[in-house]
Amino acid sequence: MKCPNCGNRTSLNLDMHSGGFSSGEAPLKECGECGLVWRVKIEAGETMIDIIKPADKKK
Ligand SMILES: [Zn+2]
């Protein structure tokens, strides 16, 4: 999964420690390059990107 902000492929899965999210939800991803946190969801057959936290502009 490429980062939707910078295109980097170094993404971290943030939800690996928690079993608390509902099964229909994709896990949160964090970009190792720009710090963007996002989630991919499928809505009406289309892939949507949910930005949870904007990219870290200090990097
Ligand atoms: Zn990124």
N, CA, C, O and the ligand as a Tripos MOL2 file, in Angstrom:
@<TRIPOS>MOLECULE
protein
  237   235    60     0     0
PROTEIN
NO_CHARGES

@<TRIPOS>ATOM
      1 N           0.8430   -1.2080    0.0000 N.3       1 MET1
      2 CA          0.0000    0.0000    0.0000 C.3       1 MET1
      3 C           0.8660    1.2420    0.0000 C.2       1 MET1
      4 O           1.6260    1.4860    0.9370 O.2       1 MET1
      5 N           0.7460    2.0230   -1.0560 N.am      2 LYS2
      6 CA          1.5250    3.2450   -1.1560 C.3       2 LYS2
      7 C           0.8800    4.3570   -0.3440 C.2       2 LYS2
      8 O          -0.3410    4.4110   -0.1990 O.2       2 LYS2
      9 N           1.7190    5.2420    0.1840 N.am      3 CYS3
     10 CA          1.2140    6.4150    0.8830 C.3       3 CYS3
     11 C           0.4930    7.3290   -0.1160 C.2       3 CYS3
     12 O           1.0530    7.6580   -1.1610 O.2       3 CYS3
     13 N          -0.7420    7.7410    0.1930 N.am      4 PRO4
     14 CA         -1.4770    8.6180   -0.7350 C.3       4 PRO4
     15 C          -0.9180   10.0270   -0.7890 C.2       4 PRO4
     16 O          -1.2620   10.7950   -1.6870 O.2       4 PRO4
     17 N          -0.0670   10.3740    0.1500 N.am      5 ASN5
     18 CA          0.5060   11.7220    0.1730 C.3       5 ASN5
     19 C           1.8260   11.7930   -0.5830 C.2       5 ASN5
     20 O           1.9860   12.6380   -1.4640 O.2       5 ASN5
     21 N           2.7620   10.9280   -0.2560 N.am      6 CYS6
     22 CA          4.1010   11.0290   -0.8390 C.3       6 CYS6
     23 C           4.4630    9.8290   -1.7160 C.2       6 CYS6
     24 O           5.4850    9.8500   -2.4020 O.2       6 CYS6
     25 N           3.6320    8.7840   -1.6970 N.am      7 GLY7
     26 CA          3.8910    7.6470   -2.5610 C.3       7 GLY7
     27 C           4.9050    6.6550   -2.0040 C.2       7 GLY7
     28 O           5.2460    5.6750   -2.6670 O.2       7 GLY7
     29 N           5.3830    6.9030   -0.7980 N.am      8 ASN8
     30 CA          6.3390    5.9820   -0.1910 C.3       8 ASN8
     31 C           5.6480    4.6780    0.1760 C.2       8 ASN8
     32 O           4.4750    4.6640    0.5480 O.2       8 ASN8
     33 N           6.3930    3.5840    0.0660 N.am      9 ARG9
     34 CA          5.8020    2.2830    0.3640 C.3       9 ARG9
     35 C           6.0810    1.8120    1.7930 C.2       9 ARG9
     36 O           5.6490    0.7290    2.1900 O.2       9 ARG9
     37 N           6.7870    2.6080    2.5440 N.am     10 THR10
     38 CA          7.0840    2.2150    3.9170 C.3      10 THR10
     39 C           5.9240    2.6190    4.8200 C.2      10 THR10
     40 O           5.9420    3.6910    5.4250 O.2      10 THR10
     41 N           4.9310    1.7680    4.9070 N.am     11 SER11
     42 CA          3.7930    2.0730    5.7640 C.3      11 SER11
     43 C           3.7320    1.0880    6.9150 C.2      11 SER11
     44 O           4.0720   -0.0870    6.7750 O.2      11 SER11
     45 N           3.2960    1.5900    8.0420 N.am     12 LEU12
     46 CA          3.1990    0.7830    9.2430 C.3      12 LEU12
     47 C           1.7350    0.5480    9.5630 C.2      12 LEU12
     48 O           0.9040    1.4490    9.4470 O.2      12 LEU12
     49 N           1.4390   -0.6550    9.9590 N.am     13 ASN13
     50 CA          0.0810   -0.9770   10.3690 C.3      13 ASN13
     51 C          -0.0820   -0.6360   11.8420 C.2      13 ASN13
     52 O           0.5880   -1.2160   12.6950 O.2      13 ASN13
     53 N          -0.9670    0.2990   12.1410 N.am     14 LEU14
     54 CA         -1.0790    0.7840   13.5170 C.3      14 LEU14
     55 C          -2.0130   -0.0540   14.3800 C.2      14 LEU14
     56 O          -2.0060    0.0830   15.6030 O.2      14 LEU14
     57 N          -2.7880   -0.8900   13.7860 N.am     15 ASP15
     58 CA         -3.8310   -1.5770   14.5490 C.3      15 ASP15
     59 C          -3.4700   -3.0090   14.9140 C.2      15 ASP15
     60 O          -4.3260   -3.7740   15.3580 O.2      15 ASP15
     61 N          -2.2190   -3.3690   14.7310 N.am     16 MET16
     62 CA         -1.8560   -4.7480   14.9730 C.3      16 MET16
     63 C          -2.0120   -5.1650   16.4340 C.2      16 MET16
     64 O          -2.2090   -6.3420   16.7340 O.2      16 MET16
     65 N          -1.9220   -4.1990   17.3290 N.am     17 HIS17
     66 CA         -1.9830   -4.5220   18.7530 C.3      17 HIS17
     67 C          -3.4120   -4.5980   19.2570 C.2      17 HIS17
     68 O          -3.6500   -5.1300   20.3420 O.2      17 HIS17
     69 N          -4.3620   -4.0850   18.5050 N.am     18 SER18
     70 CA         -5.7070   -3.9740   19.0330 C.3      18 SER18
     71 C          -6.6750   -4.8470   18.2630 C.2      18 SER18
     72 O          -6.6720   -4.8540   17.0320 O.2      18 SER18
     73 N          -7.4870   -5.5690   18.9720 N.am     19 GLY19
     74 CA         -8.5380   -6.3340   18.3170 C.3      19 GLY19
     75 C          -9.8700   -5.6410   18.4560 C.2      19 GLY19
     76 O         -10.9200   -6.2490   18.2450 O.2      19 GLY19
     77 N          -9.8330   -4.3600   18.8130 N.am     20 GLY20
     78 CA        -11.0660   -3.6620   19.1760 C.3      20 GLY20
     79 C         -11.8050   -3.0280   18.0230 C.2      20 GLY20
     80 O         -12.9480   -2.6040   18.1960 O.2      20 GLY20
     81 N         -11.2050   -2.9470   16.8640 N.am     21 PHE21
     82 CA        -11.9130   -2.2850   15.7620 C.3      21 PHE21
     83 C         -12.8550   -3.2560   15.0680 C.2      21 PHE21
     84 O         -12.6330   -4.4670   15.0820 O.2      21 PHE21
     85 N         -13.8820   -2.7330   14.4760 N.am     22 SER22
     86 CA        -14.8730   -3.5970   13.8530 C.3      22 SER22
     87 C         -14.3040   -4.2550   12.6010 C.2      22 SER22
     88 O         -13.4380   -3.6900   11.9320 O.2      22 SER22
     89 N         -14.7840   -5.4260   12.2960 N.am     23 SER23
     90 CA        -14.1930   -6.2300   11.2310 C.3      23 SER23
     91 C         -14.3420   -5.5890    9.8570 C.2      23 SER23
     92 O         -13.5810   -5.9110    8.9440 O.2      23 SER23
     93 N         -15.3060   -4.6900    9.6920 N.am     24 GLY24
     94 CA        -15.4920   -4.0520    8.3980 C.3      24 GLY24
     95 C         -14.5160   -2.9340    8.1330 C.2      24 GLY24
     96 O         -14.4470   -2.4230    7.0150 O.2      24 GLY24
     97 N         -13.7570   -2.5420    9.1450 N.am     25 GLU25
     98 CA        -12.8640   -1.4100    9.0020 C.3      25 GLU25
     99 C         -11.4680   -1.8590    8.6300 C.2      25 GLU25
    100 O         -10.9400   -2.8120    9.2030 O.2      25 GLU25
    101 N         -10.8790   -1.1800    7.6800 N.am     26 ALA26
    102 CA         -9.4780   -1.4490    7.3460 C.3      26 ALA26
    103 C          -8.5910   -0.8940    8.4490 C.2      26 ALA26
    104 O          -8.9440    0.0920    9.0950 O.2      26 ALA26
    105 N          -7.4540   -1.5150    8.6660 N.am     27 PRO27
    106 CA         -6.5500   -1.0150    9.7010 C.3      27 PRO27
    107 C          -5.9600    0.3340    9.3250 C.2      27 PRO27
    108 O          -5.8320    0.6620    8.1460 O.2      27 PRO27
    109 N          -5.6050    1.1080   10.3340 N.am     28 LEU28
    110 CA         -4.9190    2.3750   10.0940 C.3      28 LEU28
    111 C          -3.5080    2.1060    9.6020 C.2      28 LEU28
    112 O          -2.8560    1.1520   10.0240 O.2      28 LEU28
    113 N          -3.0540    2.9600    8.7080 N.am     29 LYS29
    114 CA         -1.6850    2.8810    8.2120 C.3      29 LYS29
    115 C          -0.9760    4.1860    8.5210 C.2      29 LYS29
    116 O          -1.5850    5.2550    8.4860 O.2      29 LYS29
    117 N           0.3010    4.0970    8.8200 N.am     30 GLU30
    118 CA          1.1050    5.3010    9.0020 C.3      30 GLU30
    119 C           2.2790    5.2470    8.0440 C.2      30 GLU30
    120 O           2.9720    4.2330    7.9550 O.2      30 GLU30
    121 N           2.5010    6.3320    7.3320 N.am     31 CYS31
    122 CA          3.6270    6.4030    6.4160 C.3      31 CYS31
    123 C           4.9150    6.6100    7.2060 C.2      31 CYS31
    124 O           4.9940    7.5030    8.0500 O.2      31 CYS31
    125 N           5.9190    5.7850    6.9310 N.am     32 GLY32
    126 CA          7.1990    5.9200    7.6070 C.3      32 GLY32
    127 C           7.9960    7.1130    7.1040 C.2      32 GLY32
    128 O           9.0030    7.4830    7.7070 O.2      32 GLY32
    129 N           7.5590    7.7130    6.0130 N.am     33 GLU33
    130 CA          8.3090    8.8070    5.4040 C.3      33 GLU33
    131 C           7.7510   10.1710    5.8140 C.2      33 GLU33
    132 O           8.4980   11.0220    6.2970 O.2      33 GLU33
    133 N           6.4670   10.3840    5.6290 N.am     34 CYS34
    134 CA          5.9080   11.7150    5.8730 C.3      34 CYS34
    135 C           5.0270   11.7700    7.1180 C.2      34 CYS34
    136 O           4.6260   12.8560    7.5370 O.2      34 CYS34
    137 N           4.7190   10.6250    7.7150 N.am     35 GLY35
    138 CA          3.9590   10.6220    8.9560 C.3      35 GLY35
    139 C           2.4540   10.6590    8.7690 C.2      35 GLY35
    140 O           1.7120   10.6890    9.7510 O.2      35 GLY35
    141 N           1.9970   10.6580    7.5500 N.am     36 LEU36
    142 CA          0.5670   10.6300    7.2830 C.3      36 LEU36
    143 C          -0.0550    9.3500    7.8480 C.2      36 LEU36
    144 O           0.4990    8.2590    7.7130 O.2      36 LEU36
    145 N          -1.2090    9.5100    8.4790 N.am     37 VAL37
    146 CA         -1.9520    8.3490    8.9590 C.3      37 VAL37
    147 C          -3.2630    8.2960    8.1950 C.2      37 VAL37
    148 O          -4.0160    9.2690    8.1640 O.2      37 VAL37
    149 N          -3.5320    7.1460    7.5780 N.am     38 TRP38
    150 CA         -4.7340    7.0300    6.7680 C.3      38 TRP38
    151 C          -5.3440    5.6510    6.8920 C.2      38 TRP38
    152 O          -4.7460    4.7200    7.4310 O.2      38 TRP38
    153 N          -6.5590    5.5550    6.3740 N.am     39 ARG39
    154 CA         -7.2590    4.2890    6.3260 C.3      39 ARG39
    155 C          -7.8940    4.1640    4.9470 C.2      39 ARG39
    156 O          -8.4200    5.1330    4.4000 O.2      39 ARG39
    157 N          -7.8370    2.9740    4.4020 N.am     40 VAL40
    158 CA         -8.4930    2.7020    3.1310 C.3      40 VAL40
    159 C          -9.8290    2.0400    3.4270 C.2      40 VAL40
    160 O          -9.8970    1.0910    4.2080 O.2      40 VAL40
    161 N         -10.8750    2.5320    2.8140 N.am     41 LYS41
    162 CA        -12.1680    1.8940    2.9760 C.3      41 LYS41
    163 C         -12.8160    1.7280    1.6060 C.2      41 LYS41
    164 O         -12.5560    2.4830    0.6700 O.2      41 LYS41
    165 N         -13.6570    0.7260    1.5280 N.am     42 ILE42
    166 CA        -14.3800    0.4670    0.2870 C.3      42 ILE42
    167 C         -15.8140    0.9390    0.4770 C.2      42 ILE42
    168 O         -16.5260    0.4660    1.3630 O.2      42 ILE42
    169 N         -16.2250    1.8760   -0.3670 N.am     43 GLU43
    170 CA        -17.5730    2.4060   -0.2700 C.3      43 GLU43
    171 C         -18.2140    2.3570   -1.6450 C.2      43 GLU43
    172 O         -17.7150    2.9460   -2.6040 O.2      43 GLU43
    173 N         -19.3330    1.6410   -1.7250 N.am     44 ALA44
    174 CA        -20.0450    1.5020   -2.9950 C.3      44 ALA44
    175 C         -19.1160    1.0130   -4.1020 C.2      44 ALA44
    176 O         -19.2010    1.4600   -5.2450 O.2      44 ALA44
    177 N         -18.2320    0.0920   -3.7430 N.am     45 GLY45
    178 CA        -17.3440   -0.5020   -4.7260 C.3      45 GLY45
    179 C         -16.1440    0.3450   -5.0820 C.2      45 GLY45
    180 O         -15.3190   -0.0600   -5.9010 O.2      45 GLY45
    181 N         -16.0350    1.5210   -4.4740 N.am     46 GLU46
    182 CA        -14.8990    2.3900   -4.7630 C.3      46 GLU46
    183 C         -13.9720    2.4790   -3.5600 C.2      46 GLU46
    184 O         -14.4180    2.4890   -2.4130 O.2      46 GLU46
    185 N         -12.6760    2.5450   -3.8400 N.am     47 THR47
    186 CA        -11.6920    2.6650   -2.7730 C.3      47 THR47
    187 C         -11.5840    4.1160   -2.3470 C.2      47 THR47
    188 O         -11.2780    4.9940   -3.1550 O.2      47 THR47
    189 N         -11.8390    4.3580   -1.0700 N.am     48 MET48
    190 CA        -11.7570    5.7080   -0.5310 C.3      48 MET48
    191 C         -10.5890    5.7860    0.4380 C.2      48 MET48
    192 O         -10.2820    4.8230    1.1420 O.2      48 MET48
    193 N          -9.9430    6.9470    0.4640 N.am     49 ILE49
    194 CA         -8.8510    7.1910    1.4100 C.3      49 ILE49
    195 C          -9.3590    8.1230    2.4950 C.2      49 ILE49
    196 O          -9.8230    9.2260    2.2080 O.2      49 ILE49
    197 N          -9.2700    7.6790    3.7380 N.am     50 ASP50
    198 CA         -9.6220    8.4970    4.8880 C.3      50 ASP50
    199 C          -8.3290    8.9920    5.5200 C.2      50 ASP50
    200 O          -7.5270    8.1910    6.0000 O.2      50 ASP50
    201 N          -8.1230   10.2970    5.5240 N.am     51 ILE51
    202 CA         -6.9270   10.8360    6.1800 C.3      51 ILE51
    203 C          -7.2320   11.0080    7.6660 C.2      51 ILE51
    204 O          -8.1150   11.7780    8.0430 O.2      51 ILE51
    205 N          -6.5000   10.2910    8.4920 N.am     52 ILE52
    206 CA         -6.7050   10.3700    9.9390 C.3      52 ILE52
    207 C          -5.8330   11.4750   10.5370 C.2      52 ILE52
    208 O          -6.2810   12.2370   11.3930 O.2      52 ILE52
    209 N          -4.5830   11.5510   10.0760 N.am     53 LYS53
    210 CA         -3.6710   12.5780   10.5660 C.3      53 LYS53
    211 C          -2.8700   13.0960    9.3860 C.2      53 LYS53
    212 O          -2.3120   12.2980    8.6340 O.2      53 LYS53
    213 N          -2.7960   14.4060    9.1990 N.am     54 PRO54
    214 CA         -2.0600   14.9410    8.0650 C.3      54 PRO54
    215 C          -0.5670   14.6390    8.1610 C.2      54 PRO54
    216 O          -0.0470   14.2940    9.2210 O.2      54 PRO54
    217 N           0.0930   14.7780    7.0330 N.am     55 ALA55
    218 CA          1.5250   14.5170    6.9800 C.3      55 ALA55
    219 C           2.2790   15.4920    7.8750 C.2      55 ALA55
    220 O           1.8930   16.6490    8.0380 O.2      55 ALA55
    221 N           3.3560   14.9910    8.4430 N.am     56 ASP56
    222 CA          4.2270   15.8000    9.2760 C.3      56 ASP56
    223 C           5.1010   16.6780    8.3870 C.2      56 ASP56
    224 O           5.9820   16.1790    7.6870 O.2      56 ASP56
    225 N           4.8560   17.9790    8.4190 N.am     57 LYS57
    226 CA          5.5430   18.8780    7.4770 C.3      57 LYS57
    227 C           6.9540   19.2340    7.9230 C.2      57 LYS57
    228 O           7.7060   19.8660    7.1820 O.2      57 LYS57
    229 N           7.3050   18.8280    9.1310 N.am     58 LYS58
    230 CA          8.6320   19.1650    9.6140 C.3      58 LYS58
    231 C           9.7190   18.3290    8.9580 C.2      58 LYS58
    232 O          10.8930   18.6980    8.9780 O.2      58 LYS58
    233 N           9.3220   17.1900    8.3720 N.am     59 LYS59
    234 CA         10.3200   16.3180    7.7600 C.3      59 LYS59
    235 C          10.6710   16.8060    6.3610 C.2      59 LYS59
    236 O          11.4980   16.1950    5.6830 O.2      59 LYS59
    237 ZN          3.9790    9.5010    3.0110 Zn       60 ZN60
@<TRIPOS>BOND
     1     1     2 1
     2     2     3 1
     3     3     4 2
     4     3     5 am
     5     5     6 1
     6     6     7 1
     7     7     8 2
     8     7     9 am
     9     9    10 1
    10    10    11 1
    11    11    12 2
    12    11    13 am
    13    13    14 1
    14    14    15 1
    15    15    16 2
    16    15    17 am
    17    17    18 1
    18    18    19 1
    19    19    20 2
    20    19    21 am
    21    21    22 1
    22    22    23 1
    23    23    24 2
    24    23    25 am
    25    25    26 1
    26    26    27 1
    27    27    28 2
    28    27    29 am
    29    29    30 1
    30    30    31 1
    31    31    32 2
    32    31    33 am
    33    33    34 1
    34    34    35 1
    35    35    36 2
    36    35    37 am
    37    37    38 1
    38    38    39 1
    39    39    40 2
    40    39    41 am
    41    41    42 1
    42    42    43 1
    43    43    44 2
    44    43    45 am
    45    45    46 1
    46    46    47 1
    47    47    48 2
    48    47    49 am
    49    49    50 1
    50    50    51 1
    51    51    52 2
    52    51    53 am
    53    53    54 1
    54    54    55 1
    55    55    56 2
    56    55    57 am
    57    57    58 1
    58    58    59 1
    59    59    60 2
    60    59    61 am
    61    61    62 1
    62    62    63 1
    63    63    64 2
    64    63    65 am
    65    65    66 1
    66    66    67 1
    67    67    68 2
    68    67    69 am
    69    69    70 1
    70    70    71 1
    71    71    72 2
    72    71    73 am
    73    73    74 1
    74    74    75 1
    75    75    76 2
    76    75    77 am
    77    77    78 1
    78    78    79 1
    79    79    80 2
    80    79    81 am
    81    81    82 1
    82    82    83 1
    83    83    84 2
    84    83    85 am
    85    85    86 1
    86    86    87 1
    87    87    88 2
    88    87    89 am
    89    89    90 1
    90    90    91 1
    91    91    92 2
    92    91    93 am
    93    93    94 1
    94    94    95 1
    95    95    96 2
    96    95    97 am
    97    97    98 1
    98    98    99 1
    99    99   100 2
   100    99   101 am
   101   101   102 1
   102   102   103 1
   103   103   104 2
   104   103   105 am
   105   105   106 1
   106   106   107 1
   107   107   108 2
   108   107   109 am
   109   109   110 1
   110   110   111 1
   111   111   112 2
   112   111   113 am
   113   113   114 1
   114   114   115 1
   115   115   116 2
   116   115   117 am
   117   117   118 1
   118   118   119 1
   119   119   120 2
   120   119   121 am
   121   121   122 1
   122   122   123 1
   123   123   124 2
   124   123   125 am
   125   125   126 1
   126   126   127 1
   127   127   128 2
   128   127   129 am
   129   129   130 1
   130   130   131 1
   131   131   132 2
   132   131   133 am
   133   133   134 1
   134   134   135 1
   135   135   136 2
   136   135   137 am
   137   137   138 1
   138   138   139 1
   139   139   140 2
   140   139   141 am
   141   141   142 1
   142   142   143 1
   143   143   144 2
   144   143   145 am
   145   145   146 1
   146   146   147 1
   147   147   148 2
   148   147   149 am
   149   149   150 1
   150   150   151 1
   151   151   152 2
   152   151   153 am
   153   153   154 1
   154   154   155 1
   155   155   156 2
   156   155   157 am
   157   157   158 1
   158   158   159 1
   159   159   160 2
   160   159   161 am
   161   161   162 1
   162   162   163 1
   163   163   164 2
   164   163   165 am
   165   165   166 1
   166   166   167 1
   167   167   168 2
   168   167   169 am
   169   169   170 1
   170   170   171 1
   171   171   172 2
   172   171   173 am
   173   173   174 1
   174   174   175 1
   175   175   176 2
   176   175   177 am
   177   177   178 1
   178   178   179 1
   179   179   180 2
   180   179   181 am
   181   181   182 1
   182   182   183 1
   183   183   184 2
   184   183   185 am
   185   185   186 1
   186   186   187 1
   187   187   188 2
   188   187   189 am
   189   189   190 1
   190   190   191 1
   191   191   192 2
   192   191   193 am
   193   193   194 1
   194   194   195 1
   195   195   196 2
   196   195   197 am
   197   197   198 1
   198   198   199 1
   199   199   200 2
   200   199   201 am
   201   201   202 1
   202   202   203 1
   203   203   204 2
   204   203   205 am
   205   205   206 1
   206   206   207 1
   207   207   208 2
   208   207   209 am
   209   209   210 1
   210   210   211 1
   211   211   212 2
   212   211   213 am
   213   213   214 1
   214   214   215 1
   215   215   216 2
   216   215   217 am
   217   217   218 1
   218   218   219 1
   219   219   220 2
   220   219   221 am
   221   221   222 1
   222   222   223 1
   223   223   224 2
   224   223   225 am
   225   225   226 1
   226   226   227 1
   227   227   228 2
   228   227   229 am
   229   229   230 1
   230   230   231 1
   231   231   232 2
   232   231   233 am
   233   233   234 1
   234   234   235 1
   235   235   236 2
@<TRIPOS>SUBSTRUCTURE
     1 MET1         2 RESIDUE 1 A MET
     2 LYS2         6 RESIDUE 1 A LYS
     3 CYS3        10 RESIDUE 1 A CYS
     4 PRO4        14 RESIDUE 1 A PRO
     5 ASN5        18 RESIDUE 1 A ASN
     6 CYS6        22 RESIDUE 1 A CYS
     7 GLY7        26 RESIDUE 1 A GLY
     8 ASN8        30 RESIDUE 1 A ASN
     9 ARG9        34 RESIDUE 1 A ARG
    10 THR10       38 RESIDUE 1 A THR
    11 SER11       42 RESIDUE 1 A SER
    12 LEU12       46 RESIDUE 1 A LEU
    13 ASN13       50 RESIDUE 1 A ASN
    14 LEU14       54 RESIDUE 1 A LEU
    15 ASP15       58 RESIDUE 1 A ASP
    16 MET16       62 RESIDUE 1 A MET
    17 HIS17       66 RESIDUE 1 A HIS
    18 SER18       70 RESIDUE 1 A SER
    19 GLY19       74 RESIDUE 1 A GLY
    20 GLY20       78 RESIDUE 1 A GLY
    21 PHE21       82 RESIDUE 1 A PHE
    22 SER22       86 RESIDUE 1 A SER
    23 SER23       90 RESIDUE 1 A SER
    24 GLY24       94 RESIDUE 1 A GLY
    25 GLU25       98 RESIDUE 1 A GLU
    26 ALA26      102 RESIDUE 1 A ALA
    27 PRO27      106 RESIDUE 1 A PRO
    28 LEU28      110 RESIDUE 1 A LEU
    29 LYS29      114 RESIDUE 1 A LYS
    30 GLU30      118 RESIDUE 1 A GLU
    31 CYS31      122 RESIDUE 1 A CYS
    32 GLY32      126 RESIDUE 1 A GLY
    33 GLU33      130 RESIDUE 1 A GLU
    34 CYS34      134 RESIDUE 1 A CYS
    35 GLY35      138 RESIDUE 1 A GLY
    36 LEU36      142 RESIDUE 1 A LEU
    37 VAL37      146 RESIDUE 1 A VAL
    38 TRP38      150 RESIDUE 1 A TRP
    39 ARG39      154 RESIDUE 1 A ARG
    40 VAL40      158 RESIDUE 1 A VAL
    41 LYS41      162 RESIDUE 1 A LYS
    42 ILE42      166 RESIDUE 1 A ILE
    43 GLU43      170 RESIDUE 1 A GLU
    44 ALA44      174 RESIDUE 1 A ALA
    45 GLY45      178 RESIDUE 1 A GLY
    46 GLU46      182 RESIDUE 1 A GLU
    47 THR47      186 RESIDUE 1 A THR
    48 MET48      190 RESIDUE 1 A MET
    49 ILE49      194 RESIDUE 1 A ILE
    50 ASP50      198 RESIDUE 1 A ASP
    51 ILE51      202 RESIDUE 1 A ILE
    52 ILE52      206 RESIDUE 1 A ILE
    53 LYS53      210 RESIDUE 1 A LYS
    54 PRO54      214 RESIDUE 1 A PRO
    55 ALA55      218 RESIDUE 1 A ALA
    56 ASP56      222 RESIDUE 1 A ASP
    57 LYS57      226 RESIDUE 1 A LYS
    58 LYS58      230 RESIDUE 1 A LYS
    59 LYS59      234 RESIDUE 1 A LYS
    60 ZN60       237 GROUP 0 **** ****
